[in-house]
Amino acid sequence: MTPGAVTVVGRGPAGLFAATLLAAAGLSVHVVSSSSGTLPLWSGRFNFRDWDQGMVVDNPWDWWMEHGEQHFVGGTARARWRRLWSIWRAVGQQLGMDSAIPERNRWTVTPLGRRRPVFWTPPWELALDRAPVAVAVVGLEGLLDFEPELVADGFQGPGAVRTLRLPWPPDWHRGWNTVRWGAFLDTGSGADWLEQQLVRALGRGPAGELVVLPQVLGLSRTDVLHQRLERRLDRLVREVGLAPPGLGGMRLEARWTAWLLSSGVQMHHGRVRAIRDAGGITLTDGRPVGEGPVILATGGILGGGVCLSADGTGVDAIHRRLLGQLAEGDDPARALQWGLVLGDGGVAGRQTAGCDPDVHGDGGAVCLWTAAEAVDRVVPGLVDRLSRIGTVEVAVLDVSVRGPQTHKEAQRV
């Protein structure tokens, strides 16, 4: 029997994706959290699989086919991945971030000038298949998180690379962080200042030049500012993600939350005290929330209802029960399975299944997969039956791949 309502605990990417799937199926959904999720720690991109033993994975579709049995997916999961990435693209379209799902990893440049692989990125973020013809890397005076000379080092190839630095704007203060820069550039005066400074600094420039800026181009009016700059400059404008707090992740979280609310999902602020036997949860202030199954997508960065402290102690994020202790040299995957014993509605999170996104670059994909598994545990077969997200149809991706050995055509970055 399909439940009438589901409660999702946690509002990170896994929790919001689970809520999206449930809402798209017409269920009543409650999302409960005591704080913002982990999205502000992200630039906004979703990776698939970046690394294998320190080597770049060129084709993550093939990598999961060959290596999935060593993790949680199994070696015959391409159809499932195609389905999930199709759904994720439909979500992005609803949020005003229509980006195609690539056939293989692309690459970007970090603020330290290092090249690294990337998979799905919002339209504003730098993601390349090949070296551009010409690049202008533009820094902002006073923004210490982005040194244009370092970033320029990451563009290795035949294309011409130049660096520029814009002076600080009126009323600038040395205490401005990335969020303050974003708020300034959301304003009309901030957008005017940036356009004028870029026109003056860039000049005509070579044909096909790519303009690269730090990820500070607004919080809520990013699309408008990007389109305005590209029309005025007659160049592509892309951003490089910075250290947290990440404006890209904050933009994604704000858009996603607003869309869920408009879709009827109810958001609740508070800490969970207990999962009720009759369904739903009880907050620490005594308020009951929701009914039916509970999906645990909380626990901080670890996810899956588990909090892991620096000393290796695992604690149930809901009932604060001790789950176990990791000693030095223990396999971290053992701790990451603790969440699987919690709750009847399933668990979700970027490390829930024993993957380490900081080492392997698979956090976005694991969030999608574990959220879908948790949802299918609540409503069997729901994910495969979804035909649309909001007003956007879910089309199965036609991703061509070259063969199971592609990922071994690797190089060190």
N, C-alpha and C positions, 0 to 999 in steps of 0.2 A: 504494500500500500504506500502510495506517495504521501509524504508528510505535508501538512498544510503550511508549516513554518519551520525555518531553520535559523539557529543562532550561530554566528561566526565570531569567535573571540580573537581579536587582533586586526589591525588595519594596515599592515604592511602589504607588499605586493601579492603575497600568497592569499591573505585574507580578503583583499579587495577583488582578486580574480575569482575566488570561490564565491563571493557574494554576487559577482557579475553573472556567473554561470547559473546560479540559483534564481536570480531575478529574471534572467532571460527565459527561464523555464516557467515563469509565472508564479513562483513560490513567494510567500511572505518571508522577508529576510531581515534579521536584526544583526547589526555589526556593533560589537562592544569593545571598547579599548580605554585604557587609562591614560594614554598619551599617543602622540603621533607614531606612525610606524617607521620603518627603516627607509622609506623612499627618499627622505631628505639627505640620506647618506649616498644616494646614487646620482649619477649624472642624468639619468633618464633612459639609458640604454638597457636592453635586455640581451645578455649573452646566452650562447648555446653551449659551446665547449671551446675554450681558447687554447688550452695547453694539454700536452700529454708528456709527462716526465721532463718538463722544461722545454719541450719543443712545441712550435706553433702547430695547431691543428688547422689545416686548410679547409677541410670539408667536414663539419661537425655532423652532418646527416649520416655520412658513412661511418664516422667514429662511433656514434651510438649504436649503429647496426652491428659493428664488429665487437664492441666492448661493453655493450649494455648489460650482458649477463654478469659482469663483474660488479655491477652496481645494483640498480633497483628496477631497471626498465626491461631488461631482457633483449636479446639480439634480434627480435623481429618487430621492432617498435616504430619503423618508419611511418606507417600509416597513422599511428597515434600521434607522432610528432607533427606530421603534416596537418592533422586535424587541429591540434592545439595552436600551432603557429597561425593557421588560418583564422581561428577564433581570435587570437591576439591581434592580428591585423584588423579585424572587424572592430575590436575594442578601440584600437588606435584611431580608426576612421571616425568613430563616434566622438572621440575626444579631440578631433581636429588635428590628428597626427598621422596622416596616411603615409606610411612608409612601406615599401614593398619588402617582402621576406626574401632575403638573398639566397642564392644557391650555395654559397660558401662564405666563409669569414672574409670580411674586408679589413681595413686597418685604419687606425687613427694615430694621433700623436698626443702624448701626455704633456702636462705643463713642464715636465723635466726634459722634454725633447726625445722621449723614447717612443718607438713605434710599438704598437700592440694590436692584436686582433680584436675585431668587434663584429657583432652580428646585427641585431635589429637596433636602430637608433631613431630617435625623433627626427623630423625633417631639419631641425636647426643644428644638429650636432654633426661634427666632422666624421665622415666615414667614406673611405676611398677604395676603389678597386685598383687604381694605378696612380703613378705620380702625376700630379697636375702639370700643365704646361708652364704655369708661373704662379707664384704664391706671394702674397703680401701678408706678413704676420704683424698684427697691430696690437701693441700693448697700451695700457693706460697708466699714466704717471700716478704713483701712489698705490697701485694695486700690486702688492708684492707677491701674490699667488701666481702671477703670470709674467714671466720674463720672455719677451719676444725672441731674443737671441737664442735662448735655450730651445724654445719650441721650434724655431727655424731649423735647428740641427736635425730634427726628425724627418725633414723632407729631403731624403736622399734620392737623387736622380738627376736627369738632364735638365729639368725645369729650373728657371731662374727664381731665386728666393730673395726677398728683401724684407727688412724689418723697419717698423716705424713705431713711434711712441707718441701718443696724444697727451697734451698737457692736462693737468687736472681742471675740472670745471669750476665755475663760480660756486662759492659756498662749500667747496670740498673741505673735508677734515681728515686728518690722518687716521681717525678711528673708523673710517668707512670700511666695511667688509663687503663681501660679494652680495649679500642681501640688500645692503644699503645702496650699492651701485645699481642693483636691479630695480629697486623702488624709484631711484632717480630717473633711470632710463624709461620707466613706465610713464613718466609725465611728459606733457607736450614740450616743456622747455628742455628736458633732458634729451628727448628724441631730436629736437632741433639742434641742440649743441653737438650731439654725436654726428648727425648728418653733415653739418657744416665743417666739423673738424676732419671727417673722413674725406670729404670732397677736396678740401685744401691739402691734406697730407698725401693723398693717393695720386692726385693729378689724373692724367689720361691712363697711364699704365699700359702694359702689353695686353694684346687681345687674349681673352680667355683666362685672365688672372683670377685666382681664387683668393678671397679676403678671409683671413682667419682671425677671430677675436676671442677673448676669454668669455666664458659662459656667464655673462652678466646682462644680456640684452633683455631685461624686463622680467617681471614675474607673471603678470596677467595679460600683457599686451605684446608678448614676444612675436607672435605671428605678424601683427600689424607692423612692428618695427622692422622685422626681417624683410618683409615685402617692400616696405618703403625704401630701405637701404639698397636693396637689389635693383629696384627701378631707377633710383637716383644715380647709383654707381655703375650700372650696367655690368655687374659682376655677381657671381655667386658669393654669398656670405655664410660662413659656417662658424660654429663655436667649438672651443675645446673645453671639456668638462674640467672643473677645478676640484680642489679638496673640499670635503664636507664643511658646512652645509652646501649641498649641491642644488643650485637653482633649477637644473633640469628635473631632478627628482621632485622638488617642491612644486614645480609647474604640473608635472604628471599627477601628483597626489591631489592637488587642488581641482584639476579638471575631472579626475576620476571620481572623487568624492561628490562633486556637484552633480555629475551625471548619475551616480547611484541614487542620490537623494531625489533627483527628478524622476527616477524610475521606480520610486516607491520604497526603496531600502531605508530602514530606520537606523539612524546612528545614535549610539548611546555612549556617554562618557562616564567611566567609573571602573573600579577594580573589582574583578570577580572574586566572590568568596567561595562559591560552591556551584557545582553542576547539579541541578535538581533531578531527582529520580523521575519526576513526572514530565521532564523536558524543560529546556531553557536553563537559565542561570539565575543566581542571586548575587547582587552586588554587596559590597561590604557595608553599605548604608541600609541594607535590608530590602532594597527594591528588587522585585522579580522582573526579569526581562525575557521575553520570548517564550517559545514553547517548542516542543519537538527536539530533534537531534541537535547536538552541539559539535561544531568543527573547531578544533584548536589550531589557530594560526598565530599564536602568541609565544612569548618567551624571549623577546628581543631578537638579536641577530640570528641566534640558533634556530628559533621557530619550533613548531610542533608541540607547543605546550611545555617546553623544557627551558629552564634558565641554567646556564653553565657559568660557574664562577671561575676566577683566575686560578684557584687551587684545584680545579678539576671536579668540584662538587656539583652534581646535577640535582636540581630541585624542580618539582612539579610547579609550574607557574600559577596554577589555580589554587591548589590546596596546600602549597608550600611543603609538600612531603619530600623527604630525602629519597632520591631515586638511585643514587650510587656515587661512587668515588673513582675517579681516574687517577691511577698512579703514573709516575713518569715512565714513558715507554709503552703505555697501553695504547691500543688501537682506538683513535677518537671515534670511529664508527660505532663502537659499542655504546658510547654515550648518546650518539645521535639516534639510536633505536629506542631509547627509553620512552620517547613520546608515543610510540606505537601502542603502549599499554594503557594510554589515557583516553577516556571518553569513548562513546559508541559512534560518534559521528565522523571519526577520522581526524588526522592531523596533517598540517601543511606548513611548509617553511623552506627556506633556501638551503638549509643544511640537514633537514629532517631525515633524508634517506641515506646519509653516510657520505655525501659529497662535501668537498671543501671548496666553496666558490672562490676563496682568496688564493687558493693554489691552482685550481683547475679552470676558473672562469666559466662556471656553469650555473651561477646563482639564479639568473633569470629563468632559465629553462627548468630548473628544479622547482622553483616556485610554481610555474605553470603546471608541471606534471603532478606534483603532490597535491595542489589544490584540486585538480581534476579528479585525482584518485579519491580524495576525501568526498567530493561531491557525488561521484559515482557510488560511493559506499552508502551515502544517504538516499540517493535515487538511482538505482542501478541502470546503467545505459544512458543516463541523461546527456552526457557530453556528446555521444555519438548521434543523438537525436536532435541536437540544437541546429536550427536552420538559419537563425539570425540573431544579431546582437542589436537591440533597439531597432533602428530602421535599416541596418546594414546586413545584407545576406552574408552568410558564412559559406565561402566557396573553398572547396578542397584545393590545396596548392598543387600545382604541377611543377614540382621542383626536379629538374634533371640533375643527375649525379653521375660521376665518372666511374665509380667502382670502389670496392671495399678497401683498396689500398691507398686511396687518395690522401688520407691524412698523414701517411708516412712520407709524402713529398714535403718534408718539413725543413724549416730553417730556424736557426736561433735568432731571436730578436734582441 
